[in-house]
C-alpha cells in the first residue's frame, strides 16, 4: 500500500523543490493541450497538481490526463511556487497511480439546483468543500465544548440511549421493542445526569437525542446531538452563567481555529460577550404580540414567536420564567410566582430562536411525587428517579444545548439539515 509523506495542507507549507507523496481524491481536472491540472483533495484541504507532457513521465501524464473526477489516487512529485495556483503552490507530477477509479460523477450543475436530489445523494455531496467545511466546524464545536467542561472539572458520562420513561413528554417518543417490552429512544440524558451528580458533582454528555416531532420547520431534526450539563449545588442564575461562558468559549475558539473552513463558507463568527440580556416569558409574549404573533399565556413560545423575539437582539438572550404547564414535570416553581418555573431558554439572535434550554430541578421527594401525579405520570415508572430525592440529592440545575442549532446560528445557515452529515427529518430516512 502506498503511503503519504504529507497531507495537502502540509505540502502547501513546504519550500519549492520539496519532494512529496500524496494520497487523496481528484476533485477537478482541467486539460489544456499537453498540460493537465488536477485539484487533489484530502482530509486537510486541497492542492493543485500539474502534469506536463514531455516533463512528467509519459505513463504518469497519460493517467493524469484520463483520470475521472473523484478517483482516489497516489501522487509523487515536487512542490513548486506558483502564485496562480490555489494556496500559491502546486505539485509537479513525477508518478501517478489510480488507487480506486470513479465512474462518471453524477452531481452535475443541474443537480445542484435540486435540494432533494442533493440530499438523496448526500453520501456523495458531503465531499463538497462547503459541506465538508460545515462538518469540520461541527466536529470542532463538539471538541471545544468538551474542552470547556473538562477544563472546569466536569466528568463526561455515557447514559443509555434506550430508556423506559419519557423526559420531555410522551408525544415525541420513538418506541422500540425491547425483548417483549416497549422501550424508547432517549429524548435527553437529563434524568441520568441528575443521578450522576451525587457521585461527580458536575457532569456533562455529548450524544444523540431523538424526538418524534411532526415539524417541518428549518430548525427541527428528529435525530440530533445534545451537549448537556448538570450541576449540584446550583441555582438558575449560576446555570445561566455557565451557559454564557460555554457559548462565549466555543465561539471564541471556533472564530480562530476554523478560519480555513470559515473562508470556504465566506463567513466569520461573531463572538457574543457576556453577560447576555435576560427577559421574562411575559416580556417575550409582549414582543411577539407587538409583531403580530399572539401566544396565550401558558403556551410555549413556538417557532414564530421565538424568531420575532430573537430578532430584537444582537446576541443571545435568555427568556426566563416559563409557565409550569409549558415545562416538564421536574422544574422547580418560582417561590414568588408558583405558576412560573425557575427555567430559561437561550435564544440565538437575528431570528434563529432557541438553542438551549435549562432550569432548576425539583430536589424534594414529596414535591416531585405530587408534580408527577399532576402531570398524569405513573410514579412507579419513575421510581428510581424519585428515590434519588431520599438519599441526599441537593439543589441542582442543568441545561442542554443543541449542536445543530448552535452551528446553524453561528454559520448563518438557512436550514438545520445542512449541519448534519446524514440528516433525519419527518421526510428523510435515506441515505
C-alpha positions in Angstrom: 0.0 0.0 0.0 1.3 3.4 -1.0 1.8 5.8 1.9 1.8 9.6 2.0 4.6 11.8 3.3 2.5 14.9 3.7 -1.1 16.0 3.6 -2.2 18.6 1.2 -2.2 21.4 3.8 1.3 20.3 4.9 2.6 20.3 1.3 1.4 23.9 0.9 3.8 24.9 3.7 6.9 23.2 2.1 9.6 25.1 0.2 9.9 24.9 -3.5 11.7 21.8 -4.6 10.5 19.6 -1.7 9.6 16.0 -2.6 6.1 14.8 -1.6 4.0 11.7 -1.7 0.3 12.4 -1.6 -2.9 10.4 -1.3 -6.4 11.8 -2.0 -9.2 12.3 -4.5 -9.3 14.2 -7.8 -11.9 16.9 -7.2 -11.2 18.8 -10.5 -9.5 18.0 -13.8 -8.6 20.6 -16.5 -6.7 19.8 -19.7 -5.1 22.5 -21.8 -3.3 20.8 -24.7 -0.3 18.9 -23.2 -0.8 20.4 -19.7 -3.0 18.7 -17.1 -4.2 20.4 -14.0 -5.7 18.4 -11.2 -7.0 19.5 -7.8 -6.3 16.9 -5.2 -8.4 16.8 -2.1 -7.7 15.0 1.2 -9.0 15.5 4.7 -6.8 18.5 5.3 -7.7 20.5 2.2 -6.8 21.0 -1.5 -3.6 21.3 -3.6 -3.1 21.7 -7.3 -1.2 19.1 -9.3 0.4 19.8 -12.7 1.4 17.1 -15.2 3.1 18.4 -18.4 3.7 16.3 -21.5 7.4 15.8 -22.0 8.2 16.9 -18.5 6.3 14.4 -16.4 6.9 10.8 -17.2 4.6 9.7 -20.0 2.7 7.0 -18.0 2.0 9.5 -15.2 0.9 12.2 -17.7 -1.4 9.8 -19.5 -3.1 8.6 -16.3 -3.5 12.2 -15.1 -5.0 13.2 -18.4 -7.6 10.4 -18.3 -8.4 10.1 -14.6 -12.0 10.5 -13.7 -13.1 13.1 -11.2 -13.4 11.6 -7.6 -11.0 8.8 -8.3 -8.7 8.0 -5.4 -5.1 8.5 -6.4 -1.4 8.4 -5.3 1.0 11.1 -6.4 4.7 11.7 -6.1 6.2 15.0 -7.2 8.0 18.2 -6.4 6.5 21.2 -4.8 6.9 24.4 -6.7 5.8 28.0 -6.2 3.1 29.3 -8.5 1.1 32.4 -7.5 -1.6 31.4 -9.9 -2.3 28.1 -8.0 -4.7 27.9 -5.0 -2.5 28.4 -2.0 0.4 29.7 -4.1 1.9 26.3 -4.7 1.5 23.2 -6.9 3.0 19.7 -7.2 4.8 18.8 -10.4 3.8 15.2 -11.0 6.5 12.6 -11.3 4.5 9.5 -10.5 0.7 9.0 -10.7 -1.4 5.9 -9.7 -5.1 5.4 -9.6 -5.9 3.6 -6.3 -9.7 3.4 -6.8 -11.3 4.6 -10.0 -14.5 6.6 -10.1 -17.4 6.3 -12.5 -18.8 9.4 -14.1 -19.7 11.8 -11.3 -23.5 12.1 -11.0 -23.6 15.6 -9.4 -24.0 17.9 -12.4 -24.7 21.6 -12.4 -28.4 20.8 -12.9 -28.3 18.5 -9.9 -27.1 21.4 -7.8 -30.4 23.1 -8.3 -32.4 20.4 -6.6 -32.2 20.3 -2.8 -34.0 16.9 -2.7 -31.5 15.3 -5.1 -28.6 16.7 -3.2 -29.8 15.1 0.0 -30.7 11.9 -1.9 -27.0 11.9 -2.9 -25.8 13.0 0.5 -23.3 10.1 0.6 -21.5 11.8 -2.3 -22.3 15.5 -1.7 -20.5 15.5 1.7 -17.3 15.6 -0.4 -18.0 19.1 -1.5 -16.0 22.0 0.0 -18.8 23.8 1.7 -20.4 20.7 3.2 -17.0 19.4 4.3 -16.3 22.8 5.9 -19.6 22.8 7.9 -19.0 19.3 9.2 -15.4 20.1 10.2 -16.6 23.1 12.2 -19.2 20.8 13.8 -16.5 18.4 14.9 -14.5 21.3 16.4 -17.6 22.7 18.1 -18.1 19.4 20.0 -14.4 19.2 20.8 -14.4 22.8 22.0 -17.5 22.3 24.3 -15.8 19.2 25.8 -12.6 21.1 26.4 -14.7 23.7 28.2 -16.2 21.2 30.6 -13.0 19.1 31.1 -11.1 22.2 31.9 -13.5 23.0 34.7 -13.6 19.6 36.4 -16.8 18.2 34.9 -17.0 14.4 34.3 -18.1 13.0 31.0 -20.7 10.3 31.4 -22.4 8.0 28.9 -26.0 7.4 29.8 -28.2 4.9 27.8 -30.0 5.8 24.6 -32.7 3.1 25.2 -34.9 4.2 28.1 -38.1 3.2 29.9 -39.6 6.6 30.6 -40.1 10.0 28.9 -38.2 13.1 29.8 -39.8 15.7 27.6 -43.3 14.2 27.1 -44.7 11.0 25.6 -46.0 12.6 22.4 -42.5 12.9 20.9 -41.1 9.4 21.8 -39.8 6.9 19.3 -40.9 3.5 20.7 -38.7 0.4 20.1 -39.4 -3.3 21.0 -37.1 -4.4 23.8 -37.3 -8.2 24.4 -41.1 -8.1 24.8 -41.3 -4.7 26.4 -41.8 -1.3 24.9 -38.8 1.0 25.4 -38.0 4.4 23.8 -35.1 6.2 22.2 -33.8 8.8 24.6 -35.1 12.4 24.3 -32.5 13.6 26.8 -30.0 12.1 29.3 -31.0 14.6 32.0 -32.5 12.1 34.5 -29.4 10.0 34.5 -27.2 13.1 34.8 -29.2 14.0 37.9 -28.3 10.6 39.4 -24.6 11.1 38.5 -24.1 14.5 40.2 -24.2 12.8 43.6 -21.1 10.9 42.6 -19.3 13.5 40.5 -20.8 16.9 41.4 -20.7 18.2 37.9 -21.3 16.1 34.8 -21.8 16.5 31.0 -22.7 14.5 28.0 -22.3 14.8 24.2 -24.6 12.3 22.5 -27.6 11.8 20.2 -31.2 12.6 21.2 -34.4 11.6 19.4 -37.8 13.4 19.2 -40.7 12.4 17.1 -41.8 15.9 16.5 -44.1 16.3 13.5 -42.4 19.5 12.5 -41.2 20.6 9.0 -39.5 23.9 10.1 -36.0 24.8 9.2 -34.8 24.2 12.7 -36.1 20.7 13.5 -34.5 17.3 13.2 -35.8 14.0 14.6 -32.3 12.8 15.4 -29.8 15.4 16.7 -26.9 15.8 19.1 -27.1 17.5 22.5 -24.4 18.8 24.8 -25.9 18.7 28.3 -24.6 19.5 31.7 -25.9 19.0 35.3 -24.5 20.8 38.3 -25.1 20.0 42.0 -25.5 23.0 44.4 -26.5 25.3 41.6 -29.5 27.6 41.0 -30.8 29.2 37.8 -28.6 32.3 38.0 -25.5 30.1 38.3 -26.7 27.9 35.5 -27.2 30.8 33.1 -23.7 32.0 33.8 -22.3 28.6 32.8 -24.3 28.7 29.6 -22.9 32.2 28.8 -19.4 31.1 29.5 -19.8 28.0 27.3 -21.2 29.9 24.3 -18.5 32.5 24.6 -15.7 30.0 24.9 -16.9 27.9 22.0 -17.5 30.8 19.6 -14.2 32.4 20.6 -12.3 29.2 19.9 -14.0 28.4 16.6 -13.6 32.0 15.3 -9.9 31.4 15.4 -9.4 27.6 14.9 -11.8 27.4 12.0 -10.5 30.2 9.8 -9.8 28.0 6.8 -13.3 26.5 6.9 -15.0 29.9 7.5 -13.1 31.2 4.5 -14.6 28.5 2.3 -18.1 29.5 3.6 -17.4 33.2 3.3 -18.3 33.6 7.0 -16.9 34.9 10.2 -18.2 34.1 13.7 -19.3 37.0 15.8 -18.3 36.3 19.4 -21.0 37.4 21.9 -19.6 38.9 25.1 -21.3 38.0 28.4 -23.5 38.9 30.2 -26.3 38.1 27.8 -29.6 40.0 28.1 -32.4 38.5 30.0 -36.1 39.0 29.6 -39.1 37.2 31.2 -41.6 35.0 29.4 -44.2 37.7 29.8 -42.0 40.2 28.1 -41.4 37.8 25.3 -45.1 37.5 24.8 -45.4 41.3 24.6 -42.7 41.4 22.0 -44.2 38.7 19.9 -47.7 40.2 20.2 -46.4 43.6 19.1 -45.1 42.0 16.0 -48.4 40.2 15.2 -47.9 36.8 16.8 -50.2 36.2 19.7 -49.3 33.5 22.2 -51.7 32.6 25.0 -50.1 32.7 28.5 -49.1 29.2 29.5 -48.3 28.1 26.0 -44.7 27.6 24.8 -43.4 30.4 22.6 -43.2 28.4 19.4 -41.1 28.9 16.3 -42.6 32.1 15.0 -42.6 33.9 18.4 -39.1 32.8 19.2 -37.9 34.1 15.8 -39.6 37.5 16.3 -38.2 37.9 19.9 -34.7 36.9 18.9 -34.7 39.3 16.0 -34.7 42.2 18.5 -31.3 41.2 19.9 -27.7 41.2 18.6 -26.5 38.5 20.9 -28.1 35.5 22.6 -30.9 36.3 25.0 -32.3 34.4 28.0 -36.1 34.0 28.3 -36.9 33.2 32.0 -39.9 32.2 34.0 -41.8 29.8 31.6 -45.2 28.7 33.0 -45.4 25.4 34.8 -47.7 23.9 32.1 -45.2 24.8 29.4 -42.3 23.0 31.1 -41.6 19.4 32.0 -42.6 17.9 35.4 -39.2 18.2 37.1 -38.9 22.0 37.1 -38.8 24.0 40.3 -41.7 26.5 40.7 -40.8 30.1 41.3 -41.4 30.7 45.1 -42.6 34.3 44.3 -44.9 33.1 41.5 -45.9 29.5 41.7 -47.4 29.4 38.2 -44.0 30.0 36.7 -40.8 27.9 36.8 -37.2 28.6 37.6 -36.3 27.9 34.0 -34.7 29.6 31.0 -34.4 29.1 27.2 -31.4 30.7 25.4 -32.5 32.2 22.1 -29.9 32.8 19.4 -30.2 36.3 17.9 -31.3 37.5 14.5 -34.3 35.1 14.3 -32.6 31.8 14.9 -34.5 31.1 18.1 -33.9 28.6 20.9 -30.5 26.8 21.0 -30.5 25.8 24.7 -33.0 25.1 27.5 -32.5 24.5 31.2 -33.5 25.2 34.7 -33.6 24.2 38.4 -34.8 20.6 39.1 -37.0 19.7 42.0 -34.9 18.0 44.6 -37.6 17.3 47.3 -39.2 13.9 47.1 -42.7 14.8 48.1 -42.8 17.9 45.9 -41.7 15.9 42.9 -44.1 13.0 43.6 -47.1 15.4 43.6 -45.9 17.1 40.4 -45.5 13.7 38.7 -49.1 12.8 39.6 -50.3 16.3 38.5 -48.7 15.7 35.1 -50.6 12.4 34.7 -47.5 10.2 35.0 -47.4 7.0 37.0 -44.9 7.5 39.8 -43.9 3.8 39.5 -42.5 4.5 36.1 -40.1 7.0 37.6 -39.4 5.0 40.8 -35.6 5.2 40.7 -35.7 8.9 39.7 -37.9 9.7 42.7 -35.8 7.6 45.0 -32.8 9.9 44.4 -34.6 12.5 46.5 -34.5 10.2 49.5 -30.7 10.0 49.6 -29.1 13.4 49.7 -29.9 14.9 46.3 -29.1 18.6 46.7 -30.5 21.6 44.9 -29.3 21.4 41.4 -29.7 22.6 37.8 -28.9 21.7 34.3 -29.2 22.6 30.6 -28.9 21.1 27.2 -27.7 22.9 24.1 -28.3 21.6 20.6 -25.2 21.1 18.5 -27.0 21.5 15.2 -29.0 24.6 16.3 -25.9 26.3 17.6 -24.0 25.5 14.4 -26.8 26.8 12.2 -26.8 30.1 14.1 -23.0 30.6 14.1 -22.8 29.9 10.4 -25.9 31.6 9.3 -27.4 28.5 7.6 -30.9 28.6 6.1 -31.8 25.0 7.2 -30.6 22.9 10.1 -30.3 19.8 7.9 -27.0 21.3 6.5 -25.4 20.8 9.9 -25.9 17.0 9.9 -23.8 14.6 7.9 -26.9 12.4 7.2 -29.9 14.4 8.5 -33.1 12.8 9.8 -36.4 14.6 9.4 -40.0 13.7 9.0 -39.5 13.2 5.3 -35.9 11.8 5.2 -34.7 8.4 6.3 -32.4 7.8 3.3 -29.5 7.5 2.9 
